[in-house]
Amino acid sequence: MLSAVRRRLSTLVWNPEAVQRLPLRILVIVARFCQALGRDIMTGQLTLRAMSLVYTTLMSLVPLLAFSFSLLKGVGVHRQLEPLLQNFLAPIGEEKSVELTTELIGFVDNLQGALLGGVGLVFLIFVVVSMVQKVEESMNYIWQVDAARSMARKLSGYLSAMLLGPLMMALALGLIATLSSVALVQRLMEIEPFGSMLLVLGRATPYALLIAVFTFLYVLLPNTRVKLLPALIGGVFAGVAWVTASSVFTQIVAQSTRISAIYSSFAIVIMALIWLYVSWLILLLGAQLAYYVQHPEHLRSGRRHPDLSALAREHTGLAAMLLVARDFLAPEQPWRANTLATRFRLPQESLAPVLTALREAGLLVETAEGHLMPGRSLESIRLVEVLHAVRGRDDVLPRLRDRWPSRALEIWEEADGAVLAHFGDTTLAEVVRDSGSIS
């Protein structure tokens, strides 16, 4: 019963006619993204990676704080680190967050005094880089990137993030606190509508900073080119989700007095671990959303790369050749494998065998820049050749034909002959001349 309902809902959500009805278009698109994210959570990889990052955080949190504290102390804003940490831990309860922050800062002070020599500094950098590398591996998994950065690029990128991230956050919070105490700003707050505007701006600034941090991570960490708009959409989602989860978690903790009674002093650790897990999961979900926004062809299939049927291969191969032929003389928009995949709403891995067959038949070539071009003049490429190329060579079919009933063989020969006769000697050039038929 449940599976039948799930299939029915999936059919409704992915119905092509649904997005053509304007009132339902936005709702259907949102439902598709929600279903895709829900599917990825249920498959378990995102949750497993979030758990792994919680463990990594436990191992590297104090060294990371010590490293950031040392950097911020160099520019005189190290005192901003404590309220930052306390605000992050606020969902576990006001008293618990203050207590845990005090303990962590105490660990940091002890670590600084003991290990910030030459060997200690190398150890701190190693631990911090290992943690960021773990996050990058999760991002590369989400973006389906197999190749990792070189060690030189890793060190330069990670150190830049560790230098600029805490510094920018601390400077931004310090700037906000300074501006709020300026006499001119205080006078403006007494005058409407400037007072209300400044009040709204002051309340919105922390959320804007949070969204900016998520967006920055989504652009920087994956070892691939992430466009700004998808990263921003993922950042907005993660920022709103984090604030919402923070409020909900705070309410749950405030009403869960039994947890403190049962676990006593361990309750603070348990709450902190759960909140760390929720935070990492939100970070990964925002990255997954950014990936789907940039690659909508993966929205329905996720990491599964569906194999095209024989009929779908023929249709896709012919469509690809017509699009490449149409835009062959338009250098401002040459087709690539990824743009064709986006156009067809197919994973690039599902489209690759079709393009490979066309290239091997000499009907399609790929330049060093990745542009797709016709392999011969359009007048010499017949549609029948495209069909044969996509079908490929079949060594099994001739042996099977001897075992078929004669009537079955006649039916298939008649059907296949009708298709080939319909194509006839029509070339790509003839089809492209009627440019209105290709859109």
Buried (B, 14 or more C-beta within 10 A) or exposed (E): EEEEEEEEEBEEBBEEEBBEEEEBEEEBBEBBBEBBBEBBBEEEBBBEBBBBBBEBBEEBBBBBBBBBBBBBEEEEBBEBBBEBBBBBBBBBBEEBBBBBBEEBBEBBEEBBEEBBEEEBBEBBBEBBBBBBBBBBBBBBBBBBBEEEBEEEEBEEBBBEBBEEBBBBBBBBBBEBEEBEEEEEBEEEBEEEEEBEEBEEEBEEBBBEBBBBBBBBBBBBBBBEEBEEEBBBBBBBBBBBBBBEBBEEBBEEBEEBEEBBEEEEEEBBBBBBBBBBBBBBBBBBBBBBBBBBBBBBBBBBBBBEBEEBEEEBBBBBBBBBBBBBBBBBEEEEEBBBBEBBBBBBEBBBBBBBBBBEBBBEBEBBBBEEEEBBBBBEEBEEBBBBBBBBBBBEEEEEEEEEEEEEEEEEBEEEEEEEEEEEEEBEEEBBBEBBEEEEEEE
